[in-house]
Amino acid sequence: MERIHDYEPAPALLQGRVILVTGAGRGIGRTAALTFATHGATTVLLGRKVPALESLYDDILAAGGPQPAIYPLDLLGANPSDYADMAGRLGGALGHLDGLLLNAGQLGTLGPLEHSDPEEFVRVLHVNLTANYLLCRACLPLMRQSADASIVLISSDVGRKGAAYWGAYSISKHGIEGLTQVLAGELEQTQVRVNALNPGAVRTAMRANAYPAEDRRGLPEPQALMVPYLYLLGPDSKGVTGNSFDAQPQTPKS
Ligand SMILES: NC(=O)c1ccc[n+]([C@@H]2O[C@H](COP(=O)([O-])OP(=O)(O)OC[C@H]3O[C@@H](n4cnc5c(N)ncnc54)[C@H](OP(=O)(O)O)[C@@H]3O)[C@@H](O)[C@H]2O)c1
């Protein structure tokens, strides 16, 4: 389990693998998709803003990565048939799916539950949790065809211990930890592994929204976290399942 931090990824670690990244347009998801592609993966870039995905597409090609696929989708509005359609298209176009990085997320408005907006609560739960369940459900038949498939669900410190005023976000990340354990148990006898990963405090827009007064200069950029992401999405973590990892060895509260 400790290997995740001192791991040294081979340059062509992900060659031949197809990896779908949600929330690929910016933040940690963008860096992860670019990193996977520069290690040889064919990436599927899922997000709701096409220009951001197109810009990433260009950056991947400029970096010498395999041609990615852009999959525009708003996780808030997508329904089970949209995900079934997506899995069918991916299978048809790419033949297999070896990795899912379920990274997209929304913070919502921080504050006491008593004063929260019920509609926003449902939206955050849907994007952060239900959409990931629907996506896994639709993609599993395709992933079972891979000789070695990995699902990574993105958690948070506040997904392990409920945090006052973090409302739907904290609750949704507890759901992510639960979804990871349930899926990992159900898939124990298969070649599909499932793990949760907590990025810790990272210099992104979400972090700035959560801590507007924080001095951001001390925070790591997404690029600094990529070793654990590569380990979990690549073949060297085969057999590792049902865990909740920290991307940073010691994470400040996030
Ligand atoms: N940054 C941290 O310190 C930190 C700490 C712990 C956990 N995390 C987790 O790490 C993950 C990435 O966070 P981040 O910091 O990179 O956040 P971010 O910069 O806010 O990026 C969030 C990503 O999710 C996408 N997204 C949001 N709602 C979506 C929807 N309805 N449909 C499709 N995509 C949607 C966003 O796309 P748009 O551009 O379309 O909005 C964006 O690409 C999240 O799961 C977050 O909870 C982050």
PDBQT file of the ligand as one rigid body, heavy atoms in Angstrom, charges set to zero:
ROOT
HETATM    1  N1  LIG A 301      -8.526  20.693  -5.033  1.00  0.00    +0.000 N 
HETATM    2  C1  LIG A 301      -8.547  20.141  -3.838  1.00  0.00    +0.000 C 
HETATM    3  O1  LIG A 301      -7.901  20.654  -2.887  1.00  0.00    +0.000 OA
HETATM    4  C2  LIG A 301      -9.334  18.854  -3.598  1.00  0.00    +0.000 A 
HETATM    5  C3  LIG A 301      -9.280  18.260  -2.330  1.00  0.00    +0.000 A 
HETATM    6  C4  LIG A 301      -9.976  17.078  -2.096  1.00  0.00    +0.000 A 
HETATM    7  C5  LIG A 301     -10.714  16.502  -3.134  1.00  0.00    +0.000 A 
HETATM    8  N2  LIG A 301     -10.754  17.092  -4.362  1.00  0.00    +0.000 N 
HETATM    9  C6  LIG A 301     -11.542  16.431  -5.412  1.00  0.00    +0.000 C 
HETATM   10  O2  LIG A 301     -10.762  16.324  -6.588  1.00  0.00    +0.000 OA
HETATM   11  C7  LIG A 301     -11.610  16.347  -7.735  1.00  0.00    +0.000 C 
HETATM   12  C8  LIG A 301     -11.132  17.425  -8.701  1.00  0.00    +0.000 C 
HETATM   13  O3  LIG A 301     -11.188  18.655  -8.028  1.00  0.00    +0.000 OA
HETATM   14  P1  LIG A 301     -10.513  20.002  -8.567  1.00  0.00    +0.000 P 
HETATM   15  O4  LIG A 301      -9.893  20.636  -7.400  1.00  0.00    +0.000 OA
HETATM   16  O5  LIG A 301      -9.738  19.724  -9.796  1.00  0.00    +0.000 OA
HETATM   17  O6  LIG A 301     -11.860  20.824  -8.901  1.00  0.00    +0.000 OA
HETATM   18  P2  LIG A 301     -12.200  21.877 -10.043  1.00  0.00    +0.000 P 
HETATM   19  O7  LIG A 301     -10.971  22.613 -10.446  1.00  0.00    +0.000 OA
HETATM   20  O8  LIG A 301     -13.362  22.643  -9.531  1.00  0.00    +0.000 OA
HETATM   21  O9  LIG A 301     -12.637  20.942 -11.255  1.00  0.00    +0.000 OA
HETATM   22  C9  LIG A 301     -13.825  20.194 -11.165  1.00  0.00    +0.000 C 
HETATM   23  C10 LIG A 301     -14.068  19.495 -12.475  1.00  0.00    +0.000 C 
HETATM   24  O10 LIG A 301     -15.338  18.809 -12.393  1.00  0.00    +0.000 OA
HETATM   25  C11 LIG A 301     -16.103  19.171 -13.540  1.00  0.00    +0.000 C 
HETATM   26  N3  LIG A 301     -17.541  19.142 -13.302  1.00  0.00    +0.000 N 
HETATM   27  C12 LIG A 301     -18.225  19.774 -12.329  1.00  0.00    +0.000 A 
HETATM   28  N4  LIG A 301     -19.544  19.581 -12.501  1.00  0.00    +0.000 NA
HETATM   29  C13 LIG A 301     -19.686  18.825 -13.621  1.00  0.00    +0.000 A 
HETATM   30  C14 LIG A 301     -20.807  18.306 -14.312  1.00  0.00    +0.000 A 
HETATM   31  N5  LIG A 301     -22.053  18.552 -13.920  1.00  0.00    +0.000 N 
HETATM   32  N6  LIG A 301     -20.592  17.566 -15.413  1.00  0.00    +0.000 NA
HETATM   33  C15 LIG A 301     -19.341  17.329 -15.847  1.00  0.00    +0.000 A 
HETATM   34  N7  LIG A 301     -18.235  17.787 -15.232  1.00  0.00    +0.000 NA
HETATM   35  C16 LIG A 301     -18.420  18.538 -14.124  1.00  0.00    +0.000 A 
HETATM   36  C17 LIG A 301     -15.649  20.595 -13.842  1.00  0.00    +0.000 C 
HETATM   37  O11 LIG A 301     -16.021  20.953 -15.159  1.00  0.00    +0.000 OA
HETATM   38  P3  LIG A 301     -16.501  22.478 -15.538  1.00  0.00    +0.000 P 
HETATM   39  O12 LIG A 301     -15.260  23.151 -16.022  1.00  0.00    +0.000 OA
HETATM   40  O13 LIG A 301     -17.510  22.244 -16.605  1.00  0.00    +0.000 OA
HETATM   41  O14 LIG A 301     -17.063  23.089 -14.295  1.00  0.00    +0.000 OA
HETATM   42  C18 LIG A 301     -14.154  20.468 -13.651  1.00  0.00    +0.000 C 
HETATM   43  O15 LIG A 301     -13.550  19.886 -14.784  1.00  0.00    +0.000 OA
HETATM   44  C19 LIG A 301     -13.028  16.592  -7.210  1.00  0.00    +0.000 C 
HETATM   45  O16 LIG A 301     -13.712  15.366  -7.096  1.00  0.00    +0.000 OA
HETATM   46  C20 LIG A 301     -12.787  17.182  -5.834  1.00  0.00    +0.000 C 
HETATM   47  O17 LIG A 301     -13.873  16.953  -4.964  1.00  0.00    +0.000 OA
HETATM   48  C21 LIG A 301     -10.086  18.261  -4.625  1.00  0.00    +0.000 A 
ENDROOT
TORSDOF 0
